[in-house]
Amino acid sequence: MVTSIRENLELVREEIRQAAARSGRREEDILLVAVTKTRPVEDVVEAVRCGVTSVGENRVQELLEKRALWPDGDEPEWRLIGHLQRNKARKALSAASAVDSVDSPELAAVLSRIASEEGRTLRVLIEVNTSGEASKHGVAPEEAENLLHGILENCPALRPEGFMTIGPLAGGEKEVRKAFALLRTICETARDNTGLALPGLSMGMSGDFGWAVQEGSTMVRIGSSIFGARR
Ligand SMILES: *Cc1c(COP(=O)(O)O)cnc(C)c1O
């Protein structure tokens, strides 16, 4: 590795700062979620030492392994950002502080039922497939608000905080920003219709987080720009 996690984080924060300034926003309004899939726990510890407060993992098992290896000292907020199967819901609840990838009423119901049994609540985001790419998880844009209403009516232990999307993997600035603008519109409409704050607008990864911030992202999920390319 040529550059250090600390230096990479500085560069990422500077880019967030600039994108925020360009759109009249404040850097503090954007949460940096460090995405640590495939990385050893030492890398996560180093990121936290450099000020990272929130970590995103794709797989429940990997998240549990990292927490088991965590040294003494404060843990970050652990967010599950990858597709979650219903049969792993209980494990997910034991591992994560928030699930950002709720993509079906069935998954929401199982998470809520288990959280209720355990006498707790769970913060969630609804994942939306804004690009229509077949490889992506997430509900269709026109289903996003239905899922939110379903959660509000049927899932008393869930605390919906907003929406999440992955930008189109193919496509230039125009297509990518269009997908992010769509998620922002979905969130704004849902705020108007529910009266909820819904502060979470999770969009932007290493390749596109500058555009995401300009489109209103409040949570960027960044892996390779901090930790280097994954093998
Ligand atoms: C891997 C991943 C990221 C981070 O991707 P990078 O391109 O490495 O920044 C963000 N969000 C999700 C859902 C991911 O799976």
Ligand as a Chemical Component Dictionary entry (heavy atoms), coordinates in Angstrom:
data_LIG
# 
_chem_comp.id                   LIG 
_chem_comp.type                 NON-POLYMER 
_chem_comp.pdbx_formal_charge   0 
_chem_comp.three_letter_code    LIG 
# 
loop_
_chem_comp_atom.comp_id 
_chem_comp_atom.atom_id 
_chem_comp_atom.alt_atom_id 
_chem_comp_atom.type_symbol 
_chem_comp_atom.charge 
_chem_comp_atom.model_Cartn_x 
_chem_comp_atom.model_Cartn_y 
_chem_comp_atom.model_Cartn_z 
_chem_comp_atom.pdbx_ordinal 
LIG C1 C1 C 0 -18.563 -2.177 -1.399 1  
LIG C2 C2 C 0 -19.675 -1.240 -1.206 2  
LIG C3 C3 C 0 -19.444 0.134  -1.033 3  
LIG C4 C4 C 0 -18.076 0.770  -1.133 4  
LIG O1 O1 O 0 -17.569 0.647  -2.428 5  
LIG P1 P1 P 0 -16.218 1.395  -2.875 6  
LIG O2 O2 O 0 -16.373 1.528  -4.322 7  
LIG O3 O3 O 0 -15.093 0.487  -2.475 8  
LIG O4 O4 O 0 -16.160 2.685  -2.174 9  
LIG C5 C5 C 0 -20.538 0.946  -0.778 10 
LIG N1 N1 N 0 -21.787 0.460  -0.699 11 
LIG C6 C6 C 0 -22.052 -0.853 -0.862 12 
LIG C7 C7 C 0 -23.460 -1.321 -0.758 13 
LIG C8 C8 C 0 -21.013 -1.725 -1.122 14 
LIG O5 O5 O 0 -21.276 -3.026 -1.298 15 
# 
loop_
_chem_comp_bond.comp_id 
_chem_comp_bond.atom_id_1 
_chem_comp_bond.atom_id_2 
_chem_comp_bond.value_order 
_chem_comp_bond.pdbx_ordinal 
LIG C1 C2 SING 1  
LIG C2 C3 SING 2  
LIG C2 C8 DOUB 3  
LIG C3 C4 SING 4  
LIG C3 C5 DOUB 5  
LIG C4 O1 SING 6  
LIG O1 P1 SING 7  
LIG P1 O2 DOUB 8  
LIG P1 O3 SING 9  
LIG P1 O4 SING 10 
LIG C5 N1 SING 11 
LIG N1 C6 DOUB 12 
LIG C6 C7 SING 13 
LIG C6 C8 SING 14 
LIG C8 O5 SING 15 
# 
